[in-house]
Amino acid sequence: MSDQHQHQEKKTTLPEQEGATPNMQKISSTDATTKRTKRNFAGVSTKGVSTSSDISEESVVLNNGKLMLVLGATSDIARATINEFAKQGWSFHLAARSEDQLQQLADDISVRTGKSVSYSYFDAVEMGIDEMQGFWQHVLEGDPVPDSKPETAPQLELDALFCAVGMLGDQVAAQSDALLTQHMMQANFTGLLPVLAAAADYFEARQAGHIIVISSVAGDRGRGSNYVYGAAKAGLSAYLSGLRVRLNASKVQVLTVLPGFVKTKMVAGLQLPGMLTITPEQAAADIMQAVHKGKDKLYTKWWWFFIMLIIKHIPERIFKRLRNL
């Protein structure tokens, strides 16, 4: 999703990625600024609408009238998940940092489905609370362009929020860089809360909806190799657990997705264990099935439930010696 630089250690440990942003290089708190993308862009792709008569029968999907907001839409797992839901007739509002990537993705979905696809800027680290509240309102108004007139914009009914935002980060760098630690916490947890809270209020009032969030198995237990990232994901998973309790009576599904090894851009160059590694498409199929079944928690693939069950039950006196786990 992000244009942040990638940096990966050439070793394989337990999976850290959740199909969101690539790893960020060390950010020095003495640096003037970090590289920023263009902010507050927005648009609508209608590339497939005018040519819908030319779309092959295999490409035409149902129009079920349901709308999904996708945060971190340009990540590999998000793209695959969008494809799964598009086959079921869903429409989308896409949000991420890169305008070029979002426009290309929106054009692709529009051409394949014959629907217009809206998109806009979202950054869990750079955006403030006021900006996020404005972002949420623009999504609901049905016109993501900030300069449009609110009184003329149709109010849309949102049916699902899918969040694939996150940042792996660099554990070693974060140990001596408070700014990087803060950014990792924001990208993986605290920076997502304004939108998650707004979605919770919205779906609670509607008495229906889906909140689908990619967390990580790294949050199941703190490990020496990635405890900053793991702590952020642990916080996110705990937040979703409490949110699930709150929204249960309102018939709102809160699905926590916990991927294992997934072959994405974020782990390019790493040697992953073939038998434990899946594709984004496999993860997306699991997510779709979990939504249909109304599940609360999803380990993908299923064997990660048992792997993490073992890891969580290793006695602390032994676990603290496993520095490379």
GUTORBA-766589 format. One record per residue (C-alpha): residue number from 0; x, y, z; residue in three letters. Coordinates in steps of 0.25 Angstrom, whole numbers, always signed. Each point is the difference from the previous one (the first is absolute). Example, Ala and Ser with C-alpha at 12.3 -4.5 7.8 and 13.67 -1.06 7.14 Angstrom:
// GUTORBA-766589
PT   num       u       v       w   residuo
PT     0     +49     -18     +31       ALA
PT     1      +6     +14      -2       SER
***
This chain:
// GUTORBA-766589
PT   num       u       v       w   residuo
PT     0      +0      +0      +0       MET
PT     1     +11     +10      +4       SER
PT     2     +11      +6      -7       ASP
PT     3      +8      -2     +12       GLN
PT     4     +14      -7      -2       HIS
PT     5      +1     -14      +2       GLN
PT     6     +11      -7     +10       HIS
PT     7      -1     -14      +3       GLN
PT     8     +10      -9      +8       GLU
PT     9      +4     -12      -8       LYS
PT    10      -5     -10     +10       LYS
PT    11     -13      -7      +2       THR
PT    12      -7      +0     +13       THR
PT    13     -15      +0      +3       LEU
PT    14      -8      +8     -10       PRO
PT    15      -2     +15      +3       GLU
PT    16      -7      +5     -12       GLN
PT    17     -15      +2      -1       GLU
PT    18      +0      +4     -15       GLY
PT    19      +1     +15      +3       ALA
PT    20     +11      +9      -1       THR
PT    21     +15      -3      -3       PRO
PT    22     +10      +1     +11       ASN
PT    23      +5     +14      +3       MET
PT    24     +15      +3      +1       GLN
PT    25      +5      +7     +13       LYS
PT    26      -6     +14      +2       ILE
PT    27      +9      +9      +7       SER
PT    28      -7     +10     +10       SER
PT    29     +11     +10      -5       THR
PT    30      -5      -1     -14       ASP
PT    31      -7     +12      -5       ALA
PT    32     -12      -7      -6       THR
PT    33      -3     -14      -6       THR
PT    34      -4      -1     -14       LYS
PT    35     -15      +3      -2       ARG
PT    36      -9      -4     -11       THR
PT    37     -10     +10      -6       LYS
PT    38     -11      +2     +11       ARG
PT    39     -15      +2      -1       ASN
PT    40      -1      -6     -14       PHE
PT    41     -13      -6      -4       ALA
PT    42      -7      -5     -13       GLY
PT    43     -10     -10      -6       VAL
PT    44      +3     -10     -11       SER
PT    45     -11      -2     -11       THR
PT    46      +9      -7     -10       LYS
PT    47      -8     -12      +0       GLY
PT    48     -14      +7      +1       VAL
PT    49      +0      +5     -14       SER
PT    50      +5     -12      -6       THR
PT    51      -8     -10      +8       SER
PT    52      -7      -5     -13       SER
PT    53     +14      -5      -5       ASP
PT    54      +3      -8     +13       ILE
PT    55      +0     -15      -2       SER
PT    56     -11      -9      +7       GLU
PT    57     +11      -6      +9       GLU
PT    58      +4     +14      +5       SER
PT    59     -14      +5      +3       VAL
PT    60      -4      -2     +15       VAL
PT    61     -12      +2      +8       LEU
PT    62      -4     +14      +6       ASN
PT    63      -4      -3     +14       ASN
PT    64      -1     +15      +4       GLY
PT    65     +11      -3     +11       LYS
PT    66     +11     +10      +2       LEU
PT    67     +14      -3      +7       MET
PT    68     +10     +10      +5       LEU
PT    69     +14      -5      -2       VAL
PT    70     +11      +6      +8       LEU
PT    71     +14      -4      -6       GLY
PT    72      -7      -4     -13       ALA
PT    73     +13      -1      -8       THR
PT    74      +6     -11      +9       SER
PT    75      +1     -14      -6       ASP
PT    76     -10      -7      +9       ILE
PT    77      -9     +12      -1       ALA
PT    78      +0      -1     -15       ARG
PT    79      -3     -15      +0       ALA
PT    80     -11      +2     +10       THR
PT    81      -6     +11      -8       ILE
PT    82      +0      -9     -12       ASN
PT    83      -8     -11      +9       GLU
PT    84     -11     +10      +4       PHE
PT    85      -1      +6     -14       ALA
PT    86      -4     -14      -5       LYS
PT    87     -12      +1     +10       GLN
PT    88      -4     +14      -5       GLY
PT    89      +6      +9     +10       TRP
PT    90      +4     +14      -3       SER
PT    91     +12      +7      +6       PHE
PT    92      +6     +13      +5       HIS
PT    93     +15      -2      +0       LEU
PT    94      +9      +7      +9       ALA
PT    95     +16      +0      +1       ALA
PT    96     +12     +10      -1       ARG
PT    97      +3      -2     -15       SER
PT    98      -9      +8      -9       GLU
PT    99      +6      -7     -13       ASP
PT   100      -2     -14      +6       GLN
PT   101     -14      +3      +5       LEU
PT   102      -4      +6     -14       GLN
PT   103      +6     -13      -7       GLN
PT   104      -7      -9     +10       LEU
PT   105     -13      +8      -1       ALA
PT   106      +1      -1     -16       ASP
PT   107      +2     -14      +0       ASP
PT   108     -12      -3      +9       ILE
PT   109      -9      +9      -8       SER
PT   110      +4      -7     -13       VAL
PT   111      -2     -14      +6       ARG
PT   112     -14      +3      +7       THR
PT   113      -6     +11      -9       GLY
PT   114      -1      +9     +13       LYS
PT   115      +5     +13      +4       SER
PT   116     +11      -1     +12       VAL
PT   117      +3     +12      +9       SER
PT   118     +13      +2      +7       TYR
PT   119      +7      +9      +9       SER
PT   120     +13      +3      +8       TYR
PT   121      +2      -7     +14       PHE
PT   122     +12      -1      +9       ASP
PT   123      -1      -5     +14       ALA
PT   124     +13      +7      +4       VAL
PT   125      -1     +14      -7       GLU
PT   126     -15      +3      +1       MET
PT   127      -5      +6     +13       GLY
PT   128     -13      -3      +7       ILE
PT   129      -7     +12      -7       ASP
PT   130      +5      -5     -14       GLU
PT   131      -5     -14      +3       MET
PT   132     -14      +5      +4       GLN
PT   133      -1      +8     -13       GLY
PT   134      +5     -12      -8       PHE
PT   135     -11      -9      +7       TRP
PT   136     -11     +11      -4       GLN
PT   137      +5      +1     -14       HIS
PT   138      -2     -15      -1       VAL
PT   139     -14      +0      +5       LEU
PT   140      -4     +12      -9       GLU
PT   141      +3      -9     -12       GLY
PT   142      +9     +11      -6       ASP
PT   143     +15      -1      +4       PRO
PT   144      +4     +13      -5       VAL
PT   145      +2     +10     +11       PRO
PT   146      -5     +12      -8       ASP
PT   147     -13      -6      -4       SER
PT   148     -13      +6      +6       LYS
PT   149      -5      -9     +11       PRO
PT   150     -15      +4      -2       GLU
PT   151      +1      -6     -14       THR
PT   152      +7     -13      +4       ALA
PT   153      -8     -13      +2       PRO
PT   154      +1      -6     +14       GLN
PT   155      +5     -14      -2       LEU
PT   156      -2     -12      +9       GLU
PT   157     +13      -7      +3       LEU
PT   158      -1     -15      +2       ASP
PT   159     +15      -4      +4       ALA
PT   160     +13      +6      +4       LEU
PT   161     +12      -8      -4       PHE
PT   162     +13      +5      +6       CYS
PT   163     +14      -6      -6       ALA
PT   164      +8     +12      +5       VAL
PT   165     +13      -3      +8       GLY
PT   166     +15      +1      +0       MET
PT   167     +10     -11      +3       LEU
PT   168     +11     +10      +4       GLY
PT   169     +14      -3      +5       ASP
PT   170      +1      -6     +14       GLN
PT   171     +15      +3      +2       VAL
PT   172      -1     +15      -5       ALA
PT   173     -13      +2      +8       ALA
PT   174      +8      -4     +13       GLN
PT   175      +8     +13      -1       SER
PT   176     -10      +9      -8       ASP
PT   177     -12      +5      +7       ALA
PT   178      -6      +6     -12       LEU
PT   179      +0     -13      -8       LEU
PT   180      -6      -7     +12       THR
PT   181     -11     +10      +0       GLN
PT   182      -2      -1     -15       HIS
PT   183      -1     -15      +2       MET
PT   184     -10      +1     +11       MET
PT   185      -9     +10      -9       GLN
PT   186      +1      -8     -12       ALA
PT   187      -4     -13      +6       ASN
PT   188      -9      +4     +11       PHE
PT   189      -3     +14      +6       THR
PT   190      -1      +7     -14       GLY
PT   191     -11      -9      -4       LEU
PT   192      -9      +3     +12       LEU
PT   193      -7     +12      -4       PRO
PT   194      -6      -7     -13       VAL
PT   195      -2     -13      +8       LEU
PT   196      -8      +8     +11       ALA
PT   197      -8      +8     -11       ALA
PT   198      -3     -14      -7       ALA
PT   199      -4      -6     +13       ALA
PT   200     -10     +12      +3       ASP
PT   201      -5      -1     -14       TYR
PT   202      -3     -15      -1       PHE
PT   203      -6      +0     +14       GLU
PT   204     -10     +10      -4       ALA
PT   205      -3      -8     -12       ARG
PT   206      -1     -13      +8       GLN
PT   207      +8      -7     -11       ALA
PT   208     +14      +0      -7       GLY
PT   209     +13      -6      +0       HIS
PT   210     +13      +5      +5       ILE
PT   211     +12      -8      -5       ILE
PT   212     +14      +3      +4       VAL
PT   213     +13      -7      -3       ILE
PT   214      +8      -1     +13       SER
PT   215     +12     -10      +2       SER
PT   216      +4     -13      +7       VAL
PT   217     +11      +9      +5       ALA
PT   218      -9      +6     +10       GLY
PT   219      -3     -14      +6       ASP
PT   220     +13      +1      +8       ARG
PT   221     +11     +10      +2       GLY
PT   222     +13      -5      -7       ARG
PT   223     +14      +6      +1       GLY
PT   224      +1      +1     -15       SER
PT   225     -12      +9      -2       ASN
PT   226      -6      +5     +13       TYR
PT   227      -3     +14      -4       VAL
PT   228      -9      -5     -12       TYR
PT   229      -5     -11      +8       GLY
PT   230      -5      +9     +11       ALA
PT   231      -7      +9     -10       ALA
PT   232      -7     -12      -6       LYS
PT   233      -3      -6     +14       ALA
PT   234      -7     +14      +3       GLY
PT   235      -8      -1     -13       LEU
PT   236      -5     -14      +3       SER
PT   237      -4      +3     +14       ALA
PT   238      -7     +13      -5       TYR
PT   239      -8      -9     -10       LEU
PT   240      -3     -10     +10       SER
PT   241      -7     +11      +9       GLY
PT   242      -6      +6     -12       LEU
PT   243      -6     -14      -4       ARG
PT   244      -6      -1     +14       VAL
PT   245      -6     +14      -1       ARG
PT   246      -6      -2     -14       LEU
PT   247      -5     -14      +2       ASN
PT   248     -14      +4      +4       ALA
PT   249      -1      +9     -12       SER
PT   250      +3     -12     -10       LYS
PT   251     +13      +6      -5       VAL
PT   252     +11      -9      -3       GLN
PT   253     +14      +3      +4       VAL
PT   254     +10      -9      -6       LEU
PT   255     +14      +0      +4       THR
PT   256      +9      -6     -11       VAL
PT   257     +13      -6      +4       LEU
PT   258      +9      -5     -12       PRO
PT   259     +12      -8      +1       GLY
PT   260     +10      +0     -11       PHE
PT   261      -5      +6     -13       VAL
PT   262      +7      +2     -13       LYS
PT   263      -1     +15      -1       THR
PT   264      +9     +12      -5       LYS
PT   265      +4      +3     +15       MET
PT   266      +7     -13      +1       VAL
PT   267      +7      +0     -14       ALA
PT   268     +14      -6      +1       GLY
PT   269      -3      -8     +13       LEU
PT   270      +1     -15      -1       GLN
PT   271     -14      -5      +6       LEU
PT   272      -3     -14      +4       PRO
PT   273      -8      -5     -12       GLY
PT   274      -9      -9      +7       MET
PT   275      -5     +11      +9       LEU
PT   276      +0     +11     -10       THR
PT   277     -13      +4      -7       ILE
PT   278      -4     +10     -11       THR
PT   279      -8     +13      +2       PRO
PT   280     -11      -7      -8       GLU
PT   281      -1     -11     +10       GLN
PT   282      +0      +9     +12       ALA
PT   283     -11      +8      -7       ALA
PT   284      -9     -12      -2       ALA
PT   285      +1      -3     +14       ASP
PT   286      -4     +14      +4       ILE
PT   287     -12      -1      -9       MET
PT   288      -4     -14      +6       GLN
PT   289      +2      +6     +14       ALA
PT   290      -9     +12      -3       VAL
PT   291     -11      -9      -6       HIS
PT   292      +1      -9     +13       LYS
PT   293      -1     +11      +9       GLY
PT   294     +14      -4      +7       LYS
PT   295      +6      +9     +11       ASP
PT   296     +15      -4      -3       LYS
PT   297      +7      -6     -11       LEU
PT   298     +14      -6      -1       TYR
PT   299      +4      -2     -14       THR
PT   300      +3     -10      -3       LYS
PT   301      -6      -8     +11       TRP
PT   302     +12      -7      +5       TRP
PT   303      +5     +13      +6       TRP
PT   304     -10      -1     +11       PHE
PT   305      +7     -13      +5       PHE
PT   306     +14      +6      -3       ILE
PT   307      -3     +12      +9       MET
PT   308      -7      -8     +10       LEU
PT   309     +13      -7      +2       ILE
PT   310      +8     +12      +1       ILE
PT   311      -9      +7      +9       LYS
PT   312      +1     -12     +10       HIS
PT   313     +15      +0      +0       ILE
PT   314      +5      +3     +15       PRO
PT   315      +5     +14      +1       GLU
PT   316     +13      -5      +6       ARG
PT   317      +3      -7     -13       ILE
PT   318      -7     +10      -9       PHE
PT   319      +9     +11      +4       LYS
PT   320     +12      -8      -5       ARG
PT   321      -5      -1     -14       LEU
PT   322      +5     +13      -5       ARG
PT   323      -1      -4     -15       ASN
PT   324     -14      -5      +0       LEU
***
